[in-house]
Amino acid sequence: MTIVGVLPREIYTPTAIVGFVSTHANDPVAARALLEYLVSPDAQAIFREAGFEPHK
């Protein structure tokens, strides 16, 4: 993928990305661990480097 530019905030609607553990998850403990990692400072730093911003 080639990124040719960044859209200014004024012309796009931010998209929320939601995570959850399904009641049908094969391994709900692992699913919960993944979600906990995704909100960790280490993962948030990776997201910020990729241009994502955490929801406040």
Contact map, one row per residue, 1 for C-alpha under 8 A:
11100000000000000000000000000000000000000000000000000000
11110000000000000000000000000000000000000000000000000000
11111100000000000000000000000000000000000000000000000000
01111100000000000000000000000000000000000000000000000000
00111110000000000000000000000000000000000000000000000000
00111111000000000000000000000000000000000000000000000000
00001111101100000000000000000000000000000000000000000000
00000111111100000000000000000000000000000000000000000000
00000011111110000000000000000000000000000000000000000000
00000001111100000000000000000000000000000000000000000000
00000011111110000000000000000000000000000000000000000000
00000011111111000000000000000000000000000000000000000000
00000000101111100000000000000000000000000000000000000000
00000000000111110000000000000000000000000000000000000000
00000000000011111000000000000000000000000000000000000000
00000000000001111100000000000000000000000000000000000010
00000000000000111110000000000000000000000000000000000000
00000000000000011111000000000000000000000000000000000000
00000000000000001111100000000000001000000000000000000000
00000000000000000111110000000001001000000000000000000000
00000000000000000011111010010011000000000000000000000000
00000000000000000001111110010000000000000000000000000000
00000000000000000000111110010000000000000000000000000000
00000000000000000000011111000000000000000000000000000000
00000000000000000000111111110010000000000000000000000000
00000000000000000000000111110000000000000000000000000000
00000000000000000000000011111110000000000000000000000000
00000000000000000000111011111111000000000000000000000000
00000000000000000000000000111111100000000000000000000000
00000000000000000000000000111111110000000000000000000000
00000000000000000000100010111111111000000000000000000000
00000000000000000001100000011111111100000000000000000000
00000000000000000000000000001111111110000000000000000000
00000000000000000000000000000111111111000000000000000000
00000000000000000011000000000011111111100000000000000000
00000000000000000000000000000001111111110000000000000000
00000000000000000000000000000000111111110110000000000000
00000000000000000000000000000000011111110011000000000000
00000000000000000000000000000000001111111011000000000000
00000000000000000000000000000000000111111111000000000000
00000000000000000000000000000000000000111111100000000000
00000000000000000000000000000000000010011111110000000000
00000000000000000000000000000000000011111111111000000000
00000000000000000000000000000000000001111111111100000100
00000000000000000000000000000000000000001111111110000000
00000000000000000000000000000000000000000111111111000000
00000000000000000000000000000000000000000011111111111000
00000000000000000000000000000000000000000001111111111000
00000000000000000000000000000000000000000000111111110000
00000000000000000000000000000000000000000000011111110000
00000000000000000000000000000000000000000000001111111000
00000000000000000000000000000000000000000000001111111100
00000000000000000000000000000000000000000000001100111110
00000000000000000000000000000000000000000001000000011111
00000000000000010000000000000000000000000000000000001111
00000000000000000000000000000000000000000000000000000111
